């Protein structure tokens, strides 16, 4: 389950940036995650591809602002290093706030199912590496050596970002603050 793709077509995503771990994983991501080199920060994907931004940007942005303002900031921990087929990722707990955001955005924008509807229940995750299957265990072991003793890593969800690649690299287009405690 890759977070975002590198594509020649214009795409958009709604992400929750995870600034608390950016420095810890940035060089690792530059080596193993091609999205790091095209402007995508460490994040947890909430909706990708977010097609309403491409089809109706002003309306989608206004609707997102209202919808996301109903959600409160929350704390979570990145607790484990896990893998999908070709992805090494950090797993956040609790997952419920992420799932609530994913479901609410999909409910409001049914034409934009997360991951094009490929997964019945998307798993919140912070991708650190996208590699070939035969490299997955070695990369996971390398990341475990680097971060294992630091886990769990505390973080706080403060805002969501709408990003797109309309300028060949991914850039933040709009910020949606979550309600303060």
C-alpha positions as CSV (number, residue, x, y, z in Angstrom):
1,X,0.0,0.0,0.0
2,X,2.1,2.9,-1.2
3,X,1.2,6.3,0.1
4,X,1.5,8.4,-3.1
5,X,2.8,7.7,-6.5
6,X,5.3,9.6,-8.7
7,X,3.2,10.3,-11.8
8,X,3.1,12.6,-14.8
9,X,-0.5,13.3,-14.3
10,X,-1.6,15.9,-11.7
11,X,-2.6,14.2,-8.4
12,X,-3.6,15.4,-5.0
13,X,-3.6,14.0,-1.5
14,X,-4.8,14.9,2.0
15,X,-2.0,14.1,4.5
16,X,-1.3,14.5,8.2
17,X,2.3,15.8,8.3
18,X,4.4,14.2,11.1
19,X,7.0,16.8,11.8
20,X,8.1,15.1,15.0
21,X,9.9,12.4,13.1
22,X,10.9,14.3,10.0
23,X,14.5,14.7,11.1
24,X,14.8,11.1,12.4
25,X,13.7,9.6,9.1
26,X,14.5,12.2,6.4
27,X,17.8,10.7,5.2
28,X,16.4,7.2,5.4
29,X,13.4,8.3,3.3
30,X,15.7,10.1,0.8
31,X,17.4,6.7,0.2
32,X,14.4,4.5,0.2
33,X,11.3,6.5,-0.5
34,X,11.2,8.2,-4.0
35,X,8.5,10.6,-2.7
36,X,10.9,12.3,-0.3
37,X,12.9,13.6,-3.3
38,X,9.8,15.2,-4.9
39,X,8.7,17.2,-1.9
40,X,6.5,14.9,0.1
41,X,7.2,15.2,3.9
42,X,6.9,12.4,6.5
43,X,3.2,11.9,6.8
44,X,0.2,9.7,7.3
45,X,-2.1,9.6,4.3
46,X,-5.7,10.4,4.9
47,X,-7.0,10.4,1.3
48,X,-5.1,9.6,-1.9
49,X,-5.7,10.3,-4.7
50,X,-7.9,13.2,-3.7
51,X,-9.6,13.8,-7.0
52,X,-12.0,16.6,-5.9
53,X,-9.1,19.0,-5.7
54,X,-8.3,18.3,-9.3
55,X,-11.9,18.5,-10.5
56,X,-13.3,21.3,-8.4
57,X,-10.5,22.8,-6.3
58,X,-12.3,25.8,-4.7
59,X,-15.4,23.9,-3.7
60,X,-13.3,20.9,-2.4
61,X,-11.1,23.2,-0.4
62,X,-14.0,25.1,1.2
63,X,-15.8,21.8,2.0
64,X,-12.7,20.3,3.6
65,X,-12.1,23.4,5.7
66,X,-15.6,23.0,7.2
67,X,-15.4,19.3,7.6
68,X,-11.9,19.1,9.2
69,X,-12.6,22.0,11.6
70,X,-15.0,19.6,13.3
71,X,-12.1,17.3,14.4
72,X,-9.9,18.0,17.4
73,X,-6.2,17.7,17.6
74,X,-5.0,14.4,19.1
75,X,-1.9,12.8,20.4
76,X,-0.6,9.4,19.2
77,X,2.5,7.3,19.1
78,X,4.4,5.7,16.3
79,X,4.7,2.3,18.0
80,X,6.0,-0.3,15.6
81,X,8.0,-0.8,12.4
82,X,5.8,-2.9,10.1
83,X,5.7,-3.9,6.4
84,X,3.3,-4.2,3.5
85,X,4.4,-5.9,0.2
86,X,7.0,-3.3,-0.7
87,X,6.6,-0.8,2.1
88,X,8.3,-0.4,5.4
89,X,6.3,1.9,7.7
90,X,5.8,3.2,11.2
91,X,2.4,2.2,12.7
92,X,0.5,4.9,14.7
93,X,-1.6,4.2,17.8
94,X,-4.4,4.8,18.5
95,X,-5.6,4.3,14.9
96,X,-9.2,5.4,15.6
97,X,-8.7,9.2,15.0
98,X,-7.0,8.5,11.7
99,X,-9.8,6.1,10.6
100,X,-12.4,8.7,11.6
101,X,-10.8,11.3,9.4
102,X,-10.4,8.8,6.5
103,X,-14.1,7.8,6.8
104,X,-15.4,11.4,7.2
105,X,-13.6,12.6,4.1
106,X,-14.7,9.6,2.1
107,X,-18.3,10.1,3.3
108,X,-18.2,13.8,2.2
109,X,-16.3,13.0,-1.0
110,X,-17.6,9.6,-2.2
111,X,-16.0,10.1,-5.6
112,X,-12.6,9.9,-3.9
113,X,-12.2,6.6,-2.1
114,X,-8.9,6.2,-0.3
115,X,-6.4,4.3,-2.5
116,X,-9.0,4.2,-5.3
117,X,-11.0,1.8,-3.1
118,X,-8.4,-1.0,-3.4
119,X,-8.6,-1.7,0.4
120,X,-11.8,-2.1,2.4
121,X,-10.1,-0.8,5.5
122,X,-7.0,1.4,4.9
123,X,-4.3,1.0,7.5
124,X,-2.9,4.3,8.8
125,X,0.8,4.3,8.4
126,X,3.9,6.5,7.9
127,X,5.8,5.2,4.9
128,X,9.6,5.2,5.4
129,X,10.7,3.0,2.5
130,X,9.3,1.7,-0.7
131,X,11.6,-1.1,-2.0
132,X,11.6,-4.3,-3.9
133,X,10.2,-7.3,-2.0
134,X,13.6,-9.0,-1.8
135,X,14.9,-5.8,0.1
136,X,12.1,-5.5,2.6
137,X,13.6,-7.4,5.5
138,X,17.0,-5.8,5.2
139,X,15.5,-2.3,5.1
140,X,13.2,-3.1,8.0
141,X,16.2,-4.4,10.0
142,X,18.2,-1.2,9.2
143,X,15.3,1.0,10.3
144,X,14.8,-1.1,13.5
145,X,18.5,-0.6,14.4
146,X,18.1,3.1,13.9
147,X,14.7,3.7,15.6
148,X,13.8,0.6,17.6
149,X,15.1,1.9,20.9
150,X,13.3,5.2,20.4
151,X,9.9,3.6,19.9
152,X,7.3,4.6,20.8
153,X,7.7,8.0,19.2
154,X,5.2,10.6,20.5
155,X,3.5,12.9,18.0
156,X,0.5,15.2,17.8
157,X,-2.0,15.8,15.0
158,X,-2.5,19.5,14.6
159,X,-3.5,20.0,11.0
160,X,-4.0,18.3,7.7
161,X,-2.5,19.4,4.4
162,X,-3.8,19.3,0.9
163,X,-0.9,18.7,-1.4
164,X,-0.6,18.2,-5.1
165,X,2.1,17.7,-7.8
166,X,0.9,20.3,-10.3
167,X,4.4,21.8,-10.4
168,X,6.2,18.5,-10.9
169,X,7.0,18.2,-7.2
170,X,4.4,17.8,-4.4
171,X,3.6,21.1,-2.7
172,X,1.3,22.1,0.1
173,X,-1.7,23.9,-1.3
174,X,-3.9,24.3,1.8
175,X,-3.7,23.8,5.5
176,X,-6.7,22.6,7.6
177,X,-6.2,23.1,11.3
178,X,-7.7,20.7,13.7
179,X,-9.5,22.2,16.7
180,X,-7.3,23.0,19.7
181,X,-7.9,21.1,22.9
